[in-house]
């Protein structure tokens, strides 16, 4: 059988496509919100309850999803969750009020929770440590592409006469991706198209899993009580509210604060997520760039990328000082770029300090922390936005990210899992 060059990049492409569908499903709600809220008589506070239902279910399911993925494997685990989220997304078309919509979105949160842990786990399986930040940057771009595609897709569905069409369409896309995943994804040891040279390259650059060295895999209690987990968990709590605010509130912000119509929302609401795509990719390449040109270790470079993202979050904090709606969108674009740069770096730190047998569990528990923080902030956001406006809340998000970067840099400590000679080989690359 003929071999294919660079199979690992095809695998990360497949993960990216899955996350596009994953984030398209969650962002469909925010774009459809103005039309849905009017048709179903949903208030702003009730809308925040719907968003919180998704966030809380997503938060508590993330560690469970991570544990399942570590237990049954990336291929089968991701497929089961993708099938379930596709059905839950389509079911939202049957909503008749905010309560039923909250139930359907809660179901979506439970099932979508496996997306990021599966992506990080697949990356840990398929990439040597020195390439992992780049690979994570590429698969993390799927989250932004999904958010980017949602405005034109949902507006098109509404203009066809029904917002329900968007949920059904995205659910169908998820079913198609699930079939593709089951057909094409395989672990490197089982992938027949992988050359021996590429397999050796991947294995040589990875840390050994406890099961491969005779060591003991950490339990979830040992993971959650470790210093390195909180070096990731606390920044997740503080940074995730920004991304969830972007995902859930930008279309409403554009309509209520900047007085844009539905067509203008379709034209401009996707731009912050395009900037987020750039942050995903550029953030991945920043780590080896800092290693090479700043003469720092691979692990230190991850922290430097976290700090870079946090500093750029100053952009959204300035939204309240500009009159032009287009300048406001530009500043929100800076925020999208900033968050995804920071977020991808945190995933890289996670893959550095936890082994392949633990990384999905650790990522899931870190995600739970982040989404609990996002849910709490969203609940407060829904109550305060009509009283104080959006601008002060954007400032708070910036402060959160800056504090999170300080925590990550202070607490995260390399545990010695980088293969011998990796730092030196990267410096020479």
Secondary structure, DSSP 4 states (H G I P E B T S, - for coil): ---BTTHHHHHHHHHHHHHHHHHHHHHHHHHHHHHHHHHTT--HHHHHHHHHHHHHHHHHHHHHHHHHHHHH-HHHHHHHHHHHHHHHHHHGGG--SHHHHHHHHHHHHHHHTHHHHHHHHHHHHHS-HHHHHHHHHHHHHHHHHHHHHHHHHHHHHHHTT-THHHHHHHHHHHHHHHHHHHHH---TTT-TTB-HHHHHHHHHTSPPPHHHHT-PPPPHHHHHTSHHHHHHHHHHHHHHHHHHHHHHHHHHHHHHTS---HHHHHHHTTHHHHHHHHHHHHHHHHHHHHHHHS---HHHHHHHHHHHHHHHTHHHHTGGG---HHHHHHHHHHHHHHHHHHHHHHHHHHHHHS-TTTHHHHHHHHHHHHHHHHHHHHHHHHHHHHHH-SHHHHHHHHHHHHHHHHHHHHH----S-SPTTHHHHHHH-
